[in-house]
Amino acid sequence: ARGPKLFQVEQRPGFWHVRQVLDDPAGDHGWSLDAVVDLAESDAAGEVVFDEVSISAG
């Protein structure tokens, strides 16, 4: 589930839009976690800070 086929990053100034497709035994890949990472807030906090997080089917 951590391979590059199931993870995408779109880098924008100050933010990363990330998507992790969830692996499943059937290989359907029908669910994903989508998030926006605030890079400045993450640097300040010393850990990843998400602005938005959603889980979606399809």
C-alpha distance matrix in Angstrom:
0.0 3.8 5.7 8.7 8.6 6.4 8.2 12.0 14.9 18.4 20.9 24.2 27.1 26.4 23.1 19.5 18.0 14.2 11.7 8.1 7.4 6.2 5.2 8.4 10.8 12.9 10.6 12.3 9.7 12.7 11.7 10.9 11.8 14.4 16.5 19.3 19.7 23.3 23.8 27.3 26.7 23.7 26.0 28.8 26.8 25.0 21.6 19.5 21.6 20.3 23.0 21.2 18.2 17.5 15.3 16.1 16.1 16.5
3.8 0.0 3.8 6.7 8.2 6.7 6.8 10.4 12.8 16.5 18.5 21.9 24.6 23.9 20.8 17.3 16.4 12.7 11.1 8.0 9.0 8.9 8.8 12.2 14.5 16.6 14.0 15.6 12.8 15.6 14.2 12.4 12.5 14.4 15.7 18.0 17.7 21.2 21.1 24.7 24.3 21.1 23.1 26.1 24.3 22.2 19.1 17.1 19.7 18.9 21.8 20.5 18.0 18.1 16.6 17.8 18.4 18.8
5.7 3.8 0.0 3.8 5.5 5.8 6.6 9.8 12.5 16.1 18.2 21.9 24.8 24.6 21.7 18.0 17.1 13.6 12.0 9.5 9.9 10.7 9.9 13.4 15.2 16.8 13.7 15.5 12.9 16.2 15.5 13.9 14.5 16.0 17.5 19.5 19.4 22.9 22.5 26.2 26.3 23.2 24.9 28.1 26.8 24.6 21.7 19.6 22.1 21.2 23.9 22.6 20.3 20.2 18.7 19.3 19.6 19.2
8.7 6.7 3.8 0.0 3.8 5.4 5.1 7.2 9.9 13.1 15.3 19.0 22.1 22.4 19.6 15.9 15.0 11.9 10.8 9.4 10.1 12.2 12.1 15.7 17.8 18.8 15.3 16.5 13.7 16.7 16.1 14.0 14.6 15.1 16.5 18.1 18.2 21.5 21.0 24.8 25.4 22.5 24.1 27.5 26.6 24.6 21.8 19.5 21.7 20.7 22.9 21.8 19.9 19.9 18.8 19.2 19.7 18.9
8.6 8.2 5.5 3.8 0.0 3.8 5.8 7.9 11.3 14.2 17.1 20.5 23.9 24.4 21.3 17.6 15.9 12.9 10.8 9.3 8.6 10.8 10.4 13.7 15.8 16.1 12.4 13.4 10.9 13.9 14.1 12.6 14.1 15.0 17.1 19.1 19.9 23.4 23.4 27.2 27.7 25.1 27.0 30.2 29.3 27.5 24.6 21.9 23.8 22.2 24.1 22.3 20.2 19.5 18.0 17.7 17.5 16.2
6.4 6.7 5.8 5.4 3.8 0.0 3.8 6.8 10.5 13.6 16.6 19.8 23.2 23.2 19.8 16.1 14.1 10.7 8.0 5.8 5.0 7.3 7.8 11.4 14.1 14.7 11.3 11.8 8.6 11.3 10.7 9.0 10.5 11.8 14.2 16.6 17.6 21.3 21.8 25.6 25.6 23.1 25.4 28.4 27.1 25.6 22.4 19.6 21.2 19.3 21.3 19.3 16.9 16.1 14.4 14.3 14.4 13.7
8.2 6.8 6.6 5.1 5.8 3.8 0.0 3.8 7.0 10.4 13.1 16.4 19.6 19.5 16.2 12.5 10.9 7.4 5.7 4.6 6.4 9.1 10.6 14.4 17.4 18.2 14.9 15.2 11.6 13.7 12.3 9.5 9.6 10.0 11.6 13.6 14.2 17.8 18.1 21.9 22.1 19.5 21.7 24.8 23.7 22.3 19.2 16.3 18.0 16.3 18.3 16.8 14.9 14.8 14.0 14.6 15.6 15.3
12.0 10.4 9.8 7.2 7.9 6.8 3.8 0.0 3.8 6.7 9.8 13.0 16.4 16.8 13.6 9.9 8.2 5.6 5.2 6.6 8.7 12.1 14.0 17.6 20.7 21.1 17.7 17.4 13.9 15.4 13.9 10.8 10.6 9.5 10.6 11.8 12.7 16.0 16.3 20.1 20.8 18.6 20.7 23.9 23.3 22.2 19.4 16.2 17.4 15.6 17.0 15.7 14.5 14.7 14.7 15.0 16.5 15.8
14.9 12.8 12.5 9.9 11.3 10.5 7.0 3.8 0.0 3.8 6.1 9.5 12.7 13.1 10.1 6.4 5.8 4.5 6.6 9.0 11.8 15.0 17.3 20.9 24.2 24.8 21.4 21.0 17.4 18.6 16.7 13.2 12.0 10.0 9.8 9.7 10.1 13.0 12.9 16.7 17.7 15.8 17.6 20.9 20.7 19.7 17.3 14.1 15.2 13.7 15.0 14.4 14.0 15.1 15.9 16.8 18.8 18.5
18.4 16.5 16.1 13.1 14.2 13.6 10.4 6.7 3.8 0.0 3.8 6.5 10.1 11.3 8.6 5.7 5.1 6.4 8.8 12.0 14.5 17.9 20.4 23.9 27.2 27.5 24.1 23.3 19.8 20.5 18.7 15.2 14.0 11.2 10.6 9.5 10.4 12.6 12.7 16.1 17.6 16.4 18.1 21.1 21.6 21.0 18.9 15.7 16.1 14.4 14.7 14.4 14.9 16.0 17.4 17.9 20.1 19.6
20.9 18.5 18.2 15.3 17.1 16.6 13.1 9.8 6.1 3.8 0.0 3.8 6.9 8.3 6.5 4.6 6.5 8.5 11.7 14.7 17.6 20.9 23.3 26.9 30.2 30.8 27.4 26.8 23.2 24.0 21.9 18.3 16.6 13.7 12.1 10.0 9.7 10.8 10.1 13.3 15.4 14.4 15.5 18.6 19.6 19.0 17.5 14.7 15.1 14.1 14.5 15.1 16.2 18.1 19.9 20.9 23.4 23.1
24.2 21.9 21.9 19.0 20.5 19.8 16.4 13.0 9.5 6.5 3.8 0.0 3.8 6.1 5.2 5.8 7.7 10.8 14.1 17.4 20.3 23.6 26.3 29.8 33.2 33.6 30.4 29.4 25.8 26.2 24.0 20.4 18.5 15.1 13.1 10.1 10.1 10.1 9.8 12.2 14.6 14.6 15.5 18.1 19.6 19.7 18.5 15.8 15.3 14.3 13.8 14.8 16.7 18.8 21.1 22.1 24.9 24.7
27.1 24.6 24.8 22.1 23.9 23.2 19.6 16.4 12.7 10.1 6.9 3.8 0.0 3.8 5.6 7.9 10.6 13.8 17.3 20.5 23.6 26.7 29.5 33.0 36.4 37.0 33.9 32.9 29.3 29.6 27.2 23.5 21.2 17.9 15.3 11.9 11.0 9.7 8.7 10.1 13.1 13.7 13.9 16.2 18.3 18.7 18.2 16.0 15.3 15.0 14.3 16.1 18.6 21.1 23.8 25.1 28.1 28.1
26.4 23.9 24.6 22.4 24.4 23.2 19.5 16.8 13.1 11.3 8.3 6.1 3.8 0.0 3.8 7.2 10.3 13.2 16.9 19.8 23.2 25.9 28.9 32.3 35.8 36.7 33.8 32.9 29.1 29.3 26.6 22.8 20.1 16.9 13.8 10.1 8.5 6.3 5.4 6.5 9.3 10.2 10.7 12.7 14.6 15.4 15.0 12.9 11.9 12.0 11.5 13.9 16.6 19.5 22.4 24.3 27.5 28.1
23.1 20.8 21.7 19.6 21.3 19.8 16.2 13.6 10.1 8.6 6.5 5.2 5.6 3.8 0.0 3.8 6.6 9.5 13.2 16.2 19.5 22.2 25.3 28.6 32.2 33.0 30.1 29.2 25.4 25.5 22.8 19.0 16.3 13.1 10.1 6.5 5.4 4.9 5.5 8.2 9.8 9.9 11.6 13.8 14.8 15.4 14.1 11.2 10.3 9.5 9.1 10.9 13.2 16.0 18.7 20.5 23.7 24.3
19.5 17.3 18.0 15.9 17.6 16.1 12.5 9.9 6.4 5.7 4.6 5.8 7.9 7.2 3.8 0.0 3.8 6.1 9.8 12.7 16.1 18.9 21.8 25.2 28.8 29.6 26.6 25.8 22.0 22.4 19.8 16.0 13.6 10.6 8.2 5.7 5.1 6.9 7.3 10.8 12.0 11.0 12.9 15.7 16.1 16.0 14.0 10.8 10.7 9.5 10.0 10.8 12.1 14.4 16.6 18.3 21.2 21.6
18.0 16.4 17.1 15.0 15.9 14.1 10.9 8.2 5.8 5.1 6.5 7.7 10.6 10.3 6.6 3.8 0.0 3.8 7.0 10.5 13.4 16.4 19.5 22.8 26.4 26.9 23.9 22.8 19.0 19.1 16.6 12.9 10.8 7.5 5.9 4.6 6.4 9.2 10.6 14.0 14.6 13.7 16.2 18.7 18.6 18.7 16.2 12.6 12.1 9.8 9.9 9.3 10.0 11.6 13.6 14.8 17.7 18.0
14.2 12.7 13.6 11.9 12.9 10.7 7.4 5.6 4.5 6.4 8.5 10.8 13.8 13.2 9.5 6.1 3.8 0.0 3.8 6.8 10.0 12.9 15.9 19.3 22.8 23.6 20.6 19.8 16.0 16.5 13.9 10.2 8.1 5.8 5.3 6.2 7.5 11.1 12.2 15.9 16.0 14.3 17.0 19.6 18.9 18.5 15.6 12.0 12.4 10.1 11.4 10.3 9.5 10.7 11.8 13.2 15.8 16.2
11.7 11.1 12.0 10.8 10.8 8.0 5.7 5.2 6.6 8.8 11.7 14.1 17.3 16.9 13.2 9.8 7.0 3.8 0.0 3.8 6.4 9.5 12.5 15.8 19.4 19.9 17.0 16.0 12.2 12.7 10.3 6.7 5.6 4.5 6.5 9.0 10.8 14.5 15.9 19.5 19.3 17.5 20.3 22.9 21.8 21.3 18.0 14.5 14.9 12.4 13.7 11.6 9.8 9.6 9.6 10.4 12.5 12.8
8.1 8.0 9.5 9.4 9.3 5.8 4.6 6.6 9.0 12.0 14.7 17.4 20.5 19.8 16.2 12.7 10.5 6.8 3.8 0.0 3.8 6.2 9.1 12.5 16.0 17.0 14.3 13.8 10.0 11.2 8.7 5.5 5.2 6.6 8.8 11.8 13.0 16.8 18.0 21.6 21.1 18.8 21.6 24.2 22.6 21.7 18.3 15.1 16.1 13.9 15.9 13.8 11.2 10.7 9.5 10.6 12.0 12.7
7.4 9.0 9.9 10.1 8.6 5.0 6.4 8.7 11.8 14.5 17.6 20.3 23.6 23.2 19.5 16.1 13.4 10.0 6.4 3.8 0.0 3.8 6.4 9.5 13.1 13.5 10.8 10.0 6.2 7.7 6.0 4.2 6.4 8.6 11.7 14.9 16.6 20.3 21.7 25.3 24.7 22.5 25.4 27.9 26.3 25.4 21.9 18.7 19.6 17.2 18.9 16.3 13.4 11.9 9.6 9.5 9.8 9.9
6.2 8.9 10.7 12.2 10.8 7.3 9.1 12.1 15.0 17.9 20.9 23.6 26.7 25.9 22.2 18.9 16.4 12.9 9.5 6.2 3.8 0.0 3.8 6.5 10.2 11.3 9.3 9.1 5.8 7.3 5.6 5.5 7.5 10.7 13.7 17.2 18.6 22.3 23.7 27.2 26.2 23.8 26.8 29.2 27.1 26.1 22.4 19.6 20.7 18.5 20.5 17.9 14.5 12.8 9.9 10.2 10.0 10.9
5.2 8.8 9.9 12.1 10.4 7.8 10.6 14.0 17.3 20.4 23.3 26.3 29.5 28.9 25.3 21.8 19.5 15.9 12.5 9.1 6.4 3.8 0.0 3.8 7.0 8.4 6.4 7.6 5.4 8.3 8.1 9.0 11.2 14.4 17.2 20.6 21.8 25.6 26.7 30.2 29.3 26.7 29.5 32.0 29.9 28.6 25.0 22.4 23.9 21.9 24.1 21.6 18.2 16.6 13.5 13.4 12.4 12.8
8.4 12.2 13.4 15.7 13.7 11.4 14.4 17.6 20.9 23.9 26.9 29.8 33.0 32.3 28.6 25.2 22.8 19.3 15.8 12.5 9.5 6.5 3.8 0.0 3.8 5.5 5.3 6.6 6.3 8.4 9.0 11.1 13.6 17.0 20.1 23.6 25.0 28.7 30.0 33.5 32.4 29.8 32.7 35.0 32.7 31.5 27.9 25.4 26.7 24.7 26.7 24.0 20.4 18.4 14.9 14.5 12.7 13.3
10.8 14.5 15.2 17.8 15.8 14.1 17.4 20.7 24.2 27.2 30.2 33.2 36.4 35.8 32.2 28.8 26.4 22.8 19.4 16.0 13.1 10.2 7.0 3.8 0.0 3.8 5.5 7.9 9.2 11.3 12.6 14.9 17.4 20.8 23.8 27.4 28.6 32.3 33.5 37.0 35.9 33.2 36.0 38.3 35.9 34.6 31.0 28.7 30.2 28.3 30.5 27.8 24.2 22.1 18.6 18.0 15.9 16.2
12.9 16.6 16.8 18.8 16.1 14.7 18.2 21.1 24.8 27.5 30.8 33.6 37.0 36.7 33.0 29.6 26.9 23.6 19.9 17.0 13.5 11.3 8.4 5.5 3.8 0.0 3.8 5.5 8.2 9.9 12.3 15.0 18.2 21.3 24.6 28.1 29.8 33.6 34.9 38.4 37.5 35.0 37.9 40.3 38.1 36.9 33.3 30.7 31.9 29.7 31.5 28.5 25.1 22.6 19.0 17.7 14.9 14.5
10.6 14.0 13.7 15.3 12.4 11.3 14.9 17.7 21.4 24.1 27.4 30.4 33.9 33.8 30.1 26.6 23.9 20.6 17.0 14.3 10.8 9.3 6.4 5.3 5.5 3.8 0.0 3.8 5.6 8.5 10.8 13.0 16.2 18.9 22.3 25.6 27.3 31.1 32.2 35.8 35.2 32.7 35.4 38.1 36.1 34.8 31.3 28.6 29.9 27.7 29.4 26.6 23.3 21.0 17.7 16.3 13.9 12.9
12.3 15.6 15.5 16.5 13.4 11.8 15.2 17.4 21.0 23.3 26.8 29.4 32.9 32.9 29.2 25.8 22.8 19.8 16.0 13.8 10.0 9.1 7.6 6.6 7.9 5.5 3.8 0.0 3.8 5.3 8.5 11.2 14.8 17.3 20.9 24.3 26.4 30.2 31.7 35.3 34.6 32.4 35.4 37.8 35.9 35.0 31.4 28.5 29.3 26.7 28.0 24.9 21.7 18.9 15.5 13.6 10.7 9.5
9.7 12.8 12.9 13.7 10.9 8.6 11.6 13.9 17.4 19.8 23.2 25.8 29.3 29.1 25.4 22.0 19.0 16.0 12.2 10.0 6.2 5.8 5.4 6.3 9.2 8.2 5.6 3.8 0.0 3.8 5.7 7.7 11.2 13.7 17.2 20.6 22.6 26.4 27.8 31.5 30.8 28.6 31.6 34.1 32.3 31.4 27.8 24.7 25.6 23.0 24.4 21.4 18.2 15.8 12.6 11.0 9.0 8.1
12.7 15.6 16.2 16.7 13.9 11.3 13.7 15.4 18.6 20.5 24.0 26.2 29.6 29.3 25.5 22.4 19.1 16.5 12.7 11.2 7.7 7.3 8.3 8.4 11.3 9.9 8.5 5.3 3.8 0.0 3.8 6.9 10.6 13.0 16.7 20.2 22.6 26.3 28.2 31.7 30.8 29.0 32.2 34.4 32.6 32.1 28.5 25.3 25.5 22.6 23.5 20.2 17.0 14.0 10.6 8.3 5.5 4.9
11.7 14.2 15.5 16.1 14.1 10.7 12.3 13.9 16.7 18.7 21.9 24.0 27.2 26.6 22.8 19.8 16.6 13.9 10.3 8.7 6.0 5.6 8.1 9.0 12.6 12.3 10.8 8.5 5.7 3.8 0.0 3.8 7.1 9.9 13.4 17.1 19.5 23.1 25.2 28.5 27.4 25.7 29.0 31.0 29.0 28.8 25.0 21.8 21.9 19.0 20.0 16.8 13.4 10.5 7.1 5.6 4.4 6.0
10.9 12.4 13.9 14.0 12.6 9.0 9.5 10.8 13.2 15.2 18.3 20.4 23.5 22.8 19.0 16.0 12.9 10.2 6.7 5.5 4.2 5.5 9.0 11.1 14.9 15.0 13.0 11.2 7.7 6.9 3.8 0.0 3.8 6.3 9.9 13.5 15.8 19.4 21.4 24.8 23.8 22.1 25.4 27.5 25.8 25.5 21.8 18.5 18.6 15.7 16.8 13.7 10.6 8.3 5.7 5.5 6.6 7.8
11.8 12.5 14.5 14.6 14.1 10.5 9.6 10.6 12.0 14.0 16.6 18.5 21.2 20.1 16.3 13.6 10.8 8.1 5.6 5.2 6.4 7.5 11.2 13.6 17.4 18.2 16.2 14.8 11.2 10.6 7.1 3.8 0.0 3.8 6.7 10.4 12.5 16.1 18.3 21.5 20.3 18.6 22.0 23.9 22.1 22.0 18.4 15.0 14.9 12.0 13.4 10.5 7.2 5.8 4.5 6.6 9.2 11.0
14.4 14.4 16.0 15.1 15.0 11.8 10.0 9.5 10.0 11.2 13.7 15.1 17.9 16.9 13.1 10.6 7.5 5.8 4.5 6.6 8.6 10.7 14.4 17.0 20.8 21.3 18.9 17.3 13.7 13.0 9.9 6.3 3.8 0.0 3.8 7.2 10.0 13.4 15.8 19.0 18.1 17.0 20.3 22.3 20.9 21.1 17.7 14.1 13.5 10.2 10.8 8.0 5.7 5.3 6.2 7.8 10.9 12.2
16.5 15.7 17.5 16.5 17.1 14.2 11.6 10.6 9.8 10.6 12.1 13.1 15.3 13.8 10.1 8.2 5.9 5.3 6.5 8.8 11.7 13.7 17.2 20.1 23.8 24.6 22.3 20.9 17.2 16.7 13.4 9.9 6.7 3.8 0.0 3.8 6.4 9.7 12.3 15.4 14.4 13.4 16.8 18.6 17.4 17.9 14.7 11.0 9.9 6.6 7.3 5.3 4.3 6.4 8.8 11.0 14.4 15.9
19.3 18.0 19.5 18.1 19.1 16.6 13.6 11.8 9.7 9.5 10.0 10.1 11.9 10.1 6.5 5.7 4.6 6.2 9.0 11.8 14.9 17.2 20.6 23.6 27.4 28.1 25.6 24.3 20.6 20.2 17.1 13.5 10.4 7.2 3.8 0.0 3.8 6.5 9.3 12.1 11.6 11.2 14.4 16.2 15.7 16.4 13.8 10.1 8.6 5.6 5.4 5.2 6.7 9.4 12.3 14.4 17.8 19.0
19.7 17.7 19.4 18.2 19.9 17.6 14.2 12.7 10.1 10.4 9.7 10.1 11.0 8.5 5.4 5.1 6.4 7.5 10.8 13.0 16.6 18.6 21.8 25.0 28.6 29.8 27.3 26.4 22.6 22.6 19.5 15.8 12.5 10.0 6.4 3.8 0.0 3.8 6.0 9.1 8.6 7.6 10.7 12.7 12.3 12.8 10.4 6.9 5.8 4.5 6.0 7.6 9.0 12.3 14.9 17.4 20.8 22.1
23.3 21.2 22.9 21.5 23.4 21.3 17.8 16.0 13.0 12.6 10.8 10.1 9.7 6.3 4.9 6.9 9.2 11.1 14.5 16.8 20.3 22.3 25.6 28.7 32.3 33.6 31.1 30.2 26.4 26.3 23.1 19.4 16.1 13.4 9.7 6.5 3.8 0.0 3.8 5.7 5.5 6.0 8.7 10.1 10.5 11.8 10.4 7.7 5.8 6.0 6.1 9.2 11.6 15.1 18.1 20.6 24.1 25.5
23.8 21.1 22.5 21.0 23.4 21.8 18.1 16.3 12.9 12.7 10.1 9.8 8.7 5.4 5.5 7.3 10.6 12.2 15.9 18.0 21.7 23.7 26.7 30.0 33.5 34.9 32.2 31.7 27.8 28.2 25.2 21.4 18.3 15.8 12.3 9.3 6.0 3.8 0.0 3.8 5.5 5.0 6.1 8.6 9.8 10.2 9.6 7.8 7.5 8.9 9.9 12.8 14.8 18.2 20.9 23.4 26.7 27.8
27.3 24.7 26.2 24.8 27.2 25.6 21.9 20.1 16.7 16.1 13.3 12.2 10.1 6.5 8.2 10.8 14.0 15.9 19.5 21.6 25.3 27.2 30.2 33.5 37.0 38.4 35.8 35.3 31.5 31.7 28.5 24.8 21.5 19.0 15.4 12.1 9.1 5.7 3.8 0.0 3.8 5.4 5.2 6.3 8.6 9.9 10.5 9.8 8.8 10.9 11.3 14.7 17.2 20.7 23.7 26.3 29.8 31.1
26.7 24.3 26.3 25.4 27.7 25.6 22.1 20.8 17.7 17.6 15.4 14.6 13.1 9.3 9.8 12.0 14.6 16.0 19.3 21.1 24.7 26.2 29.3 32.4 35.9 37.5 35.2 34.6 30.8 30.8 27.4 23.8 20.3 18.1 14.4 11.6 8.6 5.5 5.5 3.8 0.0 3.8 5.5 5.1 6.0 8.4 8.5 7.9 6.1 8.7 9.4 13.0 15.3 19.1 22.1 25.0 28.6 30.3
23.7 21.1 23.2 22.5 25.1 23.1 19.5 18.6 15.8 16.4 14.4 14.6 13.7 10.2 9.9 11.0 13.7 14.3 17.5 18.8 22.5 23.8 26.7 29.8 33.2 35.0 32.7 32.4 28.6 29.0 25.7 22.1 18.6 17.0 13.4 11.2 7.6 6.0 5.0 5.4 3.8 0.0 3.8 5.5 5.2 5.8 5.2 4.8 4.9 8.2 10.2 13.3 14.8 18.4 21.0 24.1 27.4 29.1
26.0 23.1 24.9 24.1 27.0 25.4 21.7 20.7 17.6 18.1 15.5 15.5 13.9 10.7 11.6 12.9 16.2 17.0 20.3 21.6 25.4 26.8 29.5 32.7 36.0 37.9 35.4 35.4 31.6 32.2 29.0 25.4 22.0 20.3 16.8 14.4 10.7 8.7 6.1 5.2 5.5 3.8 0.0 3.8 5.6 5.2 6.9 7.9 8.7 11.9 13.7 16.9 18.5 22.1 24.7 27.6 30.9 32.4
28.8 26.1 28.1 27.5 30.2 28.4 24.8 23.9 20.9 21.1 18.6 18.1 16.2 12.7 13.8 15.7 18.7 19.6 22.9 24.2 27.9 29.2 32.0 35.0 38.3 40.3 38.1 37.8 34.1 34.4 31.0 27.5 23.9 22.3 18.6 16.2 12.7 10.1 8.6 6.3 5.1 5.5 3.8 0.0 3.8 5.7 8.0 9.6 9.4 12.8 14.2 17.7 19.6 23.3 26.1 29.2 32.7 34.4
26.8 24.3 26.8 26.6 29.3 27.1 23.7 23.3 20.7 21.6 19.6 19.6 18.3 14.6 14.8 16.1 18.6 18.9 21.8 22.6 26.3 27.1 29.9 32.7 35.9 38.1 36.1 35.9 32.3 32.6 29.0 25.8 22.1 20.9 17.4 15.7 12.3 10.5 9.8 8.6 6.0 5.2 5.6 3.8 0.0 3.8 5.4 7.6 7.6 11.3 13.4 16.5 17.8 21.6 24.1 27.4 30.8 32.9
25.0 22.2 24.6 24.6 27.5 25.6 22.3 22.2 19.7 21.0 19.0 19.7 18.7 15.4 15.4 16.0 18.7 18.5 21.3 21.7 25.4 26.1 28.6 31.5 34.6 36.9 34.8 35.0 31.4 32.1 28.8 25.5 22.0 21.1 17.9 16.4 12.8 11.8 10.2 9.9 8.4 5.8 5.2 5.7 3.8 0.0 3.8 7.1 8.9 12.6 15.3 18.1 18.9 22.5 24.5 27.9 31.0 32.9
21.6 19.1 21.7 21.8 24.6 22.4 19.2 19.4 17.3 18.9 17.5 18.5 18.2 15.0 14.1 14.0 16.2 15.6 18.0 18.3 21.9 22.4 25.0 27.9 31.0 33.3 31.3 31.4 27.8 28.5 25.0 21.8 18.4 17.7 14.7 13.8 10.4 10.4 9.6 10.5 8.5 5.2 6.9 8.0 5.4 3.8 0.0 3.8 6.4 9.8 13.0 15.3 15.6 19.0 20.9 24.3 27.4 29.3
19.5 17.1 19.6 19.5 21.9 19.6 16.3 16.2 14.1 15.7 14.7 15.8 16.0 12.9 11.2 10.8 12.6 12.0 14.5 15.1 18.7 19.6 22.4 25.4 28.7 30.7 28.6 28.5 24.7 25.3 21.8 18.5 15.0 14.1 11.0 10.1 6.9 7.7 7.8 9.8 7.9 4.8 7.9 9.6 7.6 7.1 3.8 0.0 3.8 6.5 9.9 11.9 12.2 15.6 17.6 20.8 24.0 25.8
21.6 19.7 22.1 21.7 23.8 21.2 18.0 17.4 15.2 16.1 15.1 15.3 15.3 11.9 10.3 10.7 12.1 12.4 14.9 16.1 19.6 20.7 23.9 26.7 30.2 31.9 29.9 29.3 25.6 25.5 21.9 18.6 14.9 13.5 9.9 8.6 5.8 5.8 7.5 8.8 6.1 4.9 8.7 9.4 7.6 8.9 6.4 3.8 0.0 3.8 6.7 9.2 10.4 14.1 16.7 20.0 23.4 25.4
20.3 18.9 21.2 20.7 22.2 19.3 16.3 15.6 13.7 14.4 14.1 14.3 15.0 12.0 9.5 9.5 9.8 10.1 12.4 13.9 17.2 18.5 21.9 24.7 28.3 29.7 27.7 26.7 23.0 22.6 19.0 15.7 12.0 10.2 6.6 5.6 4.5 6.0 8.9 10.9 8.7 8.2 11.9 12.8 11.3 12.6 9.8 6.5 3.8 0.0 3.8 5.5 6.7 10.5 13.4 16.5 20.1 22.1
23.0 21.8 23.9 22.9 24.1 21.3 18.3 17.0 15.0 14.7 14.5 13.8 14.3 11.5 9.1 10.0 9.9 11.4 13.7 15.9 18.9 20.5 24.1 26.7 30.5 31.5 29.4 28.0 24.4 23.5 20.0 16.8 13.4 10.8 7.3 5.4 6.0 6.1 9.9 11.3 9.4 10.2 13.7 14.2 13.4 15.3 13.0 9.9 6.7 3.8 0.0 3.8 7.0 10.4 14.0 16.6 20.3 22.2
21.2 20.5 22.6 21.8 22.3 19.3 16.8 15.7 14.4 14.4 15.1 14.8 16.1 13.9 10.9 10.8 9.3 10.3 11.6 13.8 16.3 17.9 21.6 24.0 27.8 28.5 26.6 24.9 21.4 20.2 16.8 13.7 10.5 8.0 5.3 5.2 7.6 9.2 12.8 14.7 13.0 13.3 16.9 17.7 16.5 18.1 15.3 11.9 9.2 5.5 3.8 0.0 3.8 6.8 10.5 12.9 16.7 18.7
18.2 18.0 20.3 19.9 20.2 16.9 14.9 14.5 14.0 14.9 16.2 16.7 18.6 16.6 13.2 12.1 10.0 9.5 9.8 11.2 13.4 14.5 18.2 20.4 24.2 25.1 23.3 21.7 18.2 17.0 13.4 10.6 7.2 5.7 4.3 6.7 9.0 11.6 14.8 17.2 15.3 14.8 18.5 19.6 17.8 18.9 15.6 12.2 10.4 6.7 7.0 3.8 0.0 3.8 7.0 10.0 13.7 16.1
17.5 18.1 20.2 19.9 19.5 16.1 14.8 14.7 15.1 16.0 18.1 18.8 21.1 19.5 16.0 14.4 11.6 10.7 9.6 10.7 11.9 12.8 16.6 18.4 22.1 22.6 21.0 18.9 15.8 14.0 10.5 8.3 5.8 5.3 6.4 9.4 12.3 15.1 18.2 20.7 19.1 18.4 22.1 23.3 21.6 22.5 19.0 15.6 14.1 10.5 10.4 6.8 3.8 0.0 3.8 6.4 10.2 12.7
15.3 16.6 18.7 18.8 18.0 14.4 14.0 14.7 15.9 17.4 19.9 21.1 23.8 22.4 18.7 16.6 13.6 11.8 9.6 9.5 9.6 9.9 13.5 14.9 18.6 19.0 17.7 15.5 12.6 10.6 7.1 5.7 4.5 6.2 8.8 12.3 14.9 18.1 20.9 23.7 22.1 21.0 24.7 26.1 24.1 24.5 20.9 17.6 16.7 13.4 14.0 10.5 7.0 3.8 0.0 3.8 7.1 10.0
16.1 17.8 19.3 19.2 17.7 14.3 14.6 15.0 16.8 17.9 20.9 22.1 25.1 24.3 20.5 18.3 14.8 13.2 10.4 10.6 9.5 10.2 13.4 14.5 18.0 17.7 16.3 13.6 11.0 8.3 5.6 5.5 6.6 7.8 11.0 14.4 17.4 20.6 23.4 26.3 25.0 24.1 27.6 29.2 27.4 27.9 24.3 20.8 20.0 16.5 16.6 12.9 10.0 6.4 3.8 0.0 3.8 6.5
16.1 18.4 19.6 19.7 17.5 14.4 15.6 16.5 18.8 20.1 23.4 24.9 28.1 27.5 23.7 21.2 17.7 15.8 12.5 12.0 9.8 10.0 12.4 12.7 15.9 14.9 13.9 10.7 9.0 5.5 4.4 6.6 9.2 10.9 14.4 17.8 20.8 24.1 26.7 29.8 28.6 27.4 30.9 32.7 30.8 31.0 27.4 24.0 23.4 20.1 20.3 16.7 13.7 10.2 7.1 3.8 0.0 3.7
16.5 18.8 19.2 18.9 16.2 13.7 15.3 15.8 18.5 19.6 23.1 24.7 28.1 28.1 24.3 21.6 18.0 16.2 12.8 12.7 9.9 10.9 12.8 13.3 16.2 14.5 12.9 9.5 8.1 4.9 6.0 7.8 11.0 12.2 15.9 19.0 22.1 25.5 27.8 31.1 30.3 29.1 32.4 34.4 32.9 32.9 29.3 25.8 25.4 22.1 22.2 18.7 16.1 12.7 10.0 6.5 3.7 0.0
